[in-house]
Amino acid sequence: MTQPLLRAEGLVKHFKKVQAVDGISFELHAGETLALVGESGCGKSTAGKLLLRLIEPTSGTVFFQEKNIQGLKEREMRSLRREMQVIFQDPYGSLNPRMTVGDMLEEPLKLHRLAVGRERHRVNELLGLVGLTPEHASRYPHEFSGGQRQRIGIARALAVEPRLIVCDEPVSALDVSIQAQVINLLQDLQRRFGLAYVFIAHDLAVVKHIAARVAVMYLGKIVELADKKALFAAPRHPYTRALLSAIPIPDPSLKKSRTVLQGDVPSPYNPPSGCRFRTRCPFVRPLCSTQVPVLENGVACHFWKEIEPFAAASQFTAVNERLLRLQAAFRS
């Protein structure tokens, strides 16, 4: 096995008494996509900021190419920023409304002294990579649609030729049809440049198309970490099963049973003792309130082996020939 590009060990981030992230660990290899998924407030975006050292952890360590980024000085960290970039959720709020697209793309080039003397040519190259034209360089952010703005954000991340990009819900603010275009663009760029992605999302249907592995977070902890195919076919944690059962199936004739979680997500200010999911878990037992489950074999649940197998949608969905013909027509 090759050394991982990125490695997080026991990452913890507490904002005073709010336990936003509480001891997560994982690895990411070059050219791979790891998705962080979960409900709003589970700590996904905070984890992404910790990986980039945009905020400092309460404890734990992040290694990039086996280098502890917490121990780097400001000058060393600035140099490392070339390797680690981010795409933000809001494609408009992340762009400076007073700068043209060309100026925004030139800024990182000048900061890192890249493409010296040919900055404008490089800007045109970046615009072409994301499906825009050189004419767009002279325009301002308010002159673009949401999908175009996100393409500009992607171009800005690519400008410094990174190896890792943290995608913080990059398609959640876009229309469904535009989401597909941006996902396809990210996949094409990954194949072309060997990029590694940490893809933060709450929509498992989107994650299914782009991720190689999936880490499911709940209230600051990773409750399941598995290969995408294994997780969608046979999820082991009760929370993952509930998330998968909520994915709509494009077949009106199918009646699908859903696992509806009771109650609200507990406050990270005062999380439950033992297993944090126990207050909403349909399989809860007395042990769950006293002992914290450890993430072993990719799942943090005391009784996952005793829960009956999950009925994946692909196992009970009949083939809809009419739907298949319709999809084939759109692809052609």
Secondary structure, DSSP 8 states (H G I E B T S, - for coil): ----SEEEEEEEEEETTEEEEEEEEEEE-TT-EEEEE-STTSSHHHHHHHHTTSS--SEEEEEETTEEGGG--HHHHHHHTTTEEEE-S-TTTTS-TTS-HHHHHHHHHHHTT-STT-HHHHHHHHHHHTT--GGGGGS-GGGS-HHHHHHHHHHHHHTT--SEEEEESTTTTS-HHHHHHHHHHHHHHHHHHT-EEEEEES-HHHHHHH-SEEEEEETTEEEEEEEHHHHHHS--SHHHHHHHHTS--S-TT---------S----TTS--SSSTTTTT-TT--GGGGTS----BTTB--TTGGGS-----HHHH----HHHHHHHHHHH-
